[in-house]
């Protein structure tokens, strides 16, 4: 491999986040640089530290284009991520880069470096850009060093995919297959509308489903504007918004409020979130949406508190009632309106299908997505930290609403504040999945997992390693190791839904897999304990 190797670091758009996270990024970069040099290769940064901004990240698409104009097109290129990053800052340069590409993340929950790298990997996969990927806790372990050595020698780094089976190689139960196929025909015939409040969020190229692929499933986008959502919430009066807050208080949900809006969650912020909740339901009703996604970042974050309280409530069947504007109807009465965080359309399609399958089977249909944030061994099992950036349906939390708190979103990301929907996910049987785009095809991975209880001190330790105001799930994947998952998964997000028993979860997985398949999605089953025969 030619020298020197070029190292780049992609970051956030928000100055406060880049400055706060820079120290961790610099430390990780130094360890990667030392590892490359130990194999006898030269390595240099492709862009300097900015003394004015006080960080060394590529912080915009414009900046990224300036950087790539200075990088030799055939140079070996390493993208090091210890933080959340906006993939579109560098995707353009990686798209035309001729040399080998390696993405690397640190194994740490502090800042979402793993989340950022998974998003970048999924974006590269969708774009058809060849790449290798590695991760490490200290960049001294055999797996990392062996992979790095192979890449420096000109080889592509591959990972164990033995846990992945095409659906066609497995046998679906007849009744489950018939149910899923019938539901697919129904959706394709009757069609459904996905409401998109401004497409594309934080550089998540991987999260945008091209219309021609989505339409084959019977789902069509209604492209809505966040400015319309803002305008609608301005029409909601304080008294009506207060009824939502009063309903939540009566359910036992706890709001951790304070007097300073710059650092605390305030009653005024909560009231604005309640107005957005009402506005979102009314617009969804206007346009006949079966599922909606609010981008929020960027744009709305500069106007109003975070959308997280809205998102968690919408995904819950039991939620504050909202009337139509004329007061004649309760909107989506007795139903969840699936919301997909950060307008991740792959999660939106998944949530819509999950809601229908679980409802058909008589299971509680609440579903949500999580960031794949971190993980560690605990008592002989690998326990993942799934930690969505703000909200889950309260039905997923221990104690429901009574076990749910709302804390201020971190000021580093959300200057207007707003409350989260925080809790510890209850123990139970899960079906997990991810829809993604590869080679111009809609694909889906699906598998089984369980959420487990951990001691309070261990939960707190994991929260403090990540972001304490956000809801947490302790998840164990069946038959999928840490490195198998990381090498295969094509998103920063994962969808999860509960089933009453393991047998019920296997049935739901089979029906959902059949419905996916008959909607034209290429399905792979990952891991074990899924109940499907050979």
Buried (B, 14 or more C-beta within 10 A) or exposed (E): BEBBBBBBBBBBBBBEBBBBBBEBBBEBBEBBBEBBEEBEBEBEBBBEEBEEEEBBBBBBBEBBBEBBEEBBEEBBBBBBBBBBBBBBBBBBBBEEBEBBBBBBBBBBBBBBBBBBBBBBBBBBBBBEBEBBBBBBEEBEEEEBBEBBBBBBEEEEBEBEEEBBBEBEEBEBBEEBBEBBBBBBBBBBEEEBBBBBBBBBBBBBBBBBBEEEBBBEBBBEBBEBEBEBBBEBBEEBEEEBBBBBBEBBEEBEBBBBBEEEBEEBBBEEBBBBBBBBBBBBBBBBBBEEBBBBBBBBBBBBBEEBBBBBBBBBBBBBBBBBEBBEBEEEEEBBEEEBBBBBBBBBBBBBBBBBBBBBBBBBBEBBBBBBBBBBBBBBEBEEEBBBBBBBBBBBBBBBBBEBBEBBBBBBBBBBBBBBBBBBBBBBBBEBBBBBBBBBBBEEEBBBBBBBBBBBBBEEEBBEEBBEBBBBBBBBBBBBBBBBBBBBBBBBBBBBBBBBBBBBEBEBBBBBBBBBBBBBBBBBBBBBBBBBBBBBEE
